[in-house]
Amino acid sequence: MTSRRVISRESRQCSQIRPFLYVGGLAALSPRTLARFCTTVNLIPGFRISAPNHMKVLHIPLLDDESTELTPFFTTVFKVSGSYSNTITISHF
């Protein structure tokens, strides 16, 4: 069985899913974690992120459902974040 300490540590980390794109949950919203990124995409409806001054924050509230079509949002995120900046996407998992 995985210890609580390991679960807690891993929940604060972000997973790289593409070059320059990472995903993390609410626990990843620490100043130490956010310092590595240039753009945050917040996908949680009704939740606002306070980010460091160096970050761009984009709020795109989405339903957490496998049938949600994400394609229309890629252009928006690309325009805001720039093509080669580290971006973290925050969702509730």
C-alpha positions in Angstrom: 0.0 0.0 0.0 1.3 3.5 -0.9 2.0 5.7 2.1 0.2 9.0 2.7 3.5 10.8 2.4 4.1 9.4 -1.1 0.6 10.2 -2.2 0.8 13.7 -0.8 4.2 14.4 -2.5 3.0 13.0 -5.9 -0.2 15.0 -5.8 1.8 18.2 -5.6 3.8 17.4 -8.7 2.9 18.0 -12.3 3.0 15.4 -15.1 4.5 16.3 -18.5 2.0 15.2 -21.2 3.6 17.0 -24.2 6.7 19.1 -24.7 6.1 22.3 -22.8 2.7 21.1 -21.5 2.1 19.7 -18.0 -1.0 18.8 -16.1 -1.5 19.1 -12.3 -4.2 19.2 -9.7 -5.1 21.8 -7.1 -2.2 20.6 -4.9 0.2 21.7 -7.6 -0.7 25.4 -7.0 2.3 26.1 -4.7 4.7 29.0 -5.5 7.6 26.5 -5.8 5.7 24.5 -8.5 4.3 27.5 -10.3 7.8 29.1 -10.5 8.7 26.7 -13.3 5.9 27.8 -15.6 5.0 30.8 -17.8 1.3 30.2 -18.3 -1.5 28.5 -16.3 -4.7 27.3 -17.9 -7.3 26.9 -15.2 -10.0 24.4 -16.3 -12.0 24.4 -13.0 -15.4 26.1 -13.2 -15.9 28.7 -10.5 -12.3 28.6 -9.3 -9.9 31.6 -9.7 -6.2 31.2 -9.5 -3.9 33.8 -8.0 -0.6 33.4 -9.8 2.8 35.1 -9.6 3.3 38.2 -11.6 5.5 36.5 -14.3 2.6 34.1 -15.2 -0.2 34.5 -17.6 -3.5 32.9 -16.4 -6.1 31.7 -18.8 -9.5 30.6 -17.4 -11.3 28.0 -19.5 -14.0 26.4 -17.3 -14.7 22.9 -18.6 -16.8 20.0 -17.5 -14.6 17.1 -16.5 -16.1 14.6 -18.9 -14.5 12.4 -21.6 -16.9 13.7 -24.2 -15.9 17.4 -23.8 -14.5 18.6 -27.1 -11.2 20.3 -26.4 -10.1 21.2 -29.9 -11.6 24.7 -30.0 -9.5 25.7 -27.0 -6.1 24.7 -28.3 -5.9 27.8 -30.6 -6.8 30.1 -27.7 -4.2 28.5 -25.3 -1.5 28.6 -28.0 -2.1 32.3 -28.7 -2.0 33.2 -25.0 0.9 31.0 -24.0 3.2 31.4 -27.0 4.5 28.4 -28.9 7.4 27.4 -26.6 6.6 28.4 -23.1 6.0 26.0 -20.2 2.3 25.7 -19.6 0.6 24.0 -16.7 -3.0 23.0 -16.9 -4.8 22.8 -13.6 -7.8 20.5 -13.2 -9.4 18.9 -10.2 -8.2 15.3 -10.0 
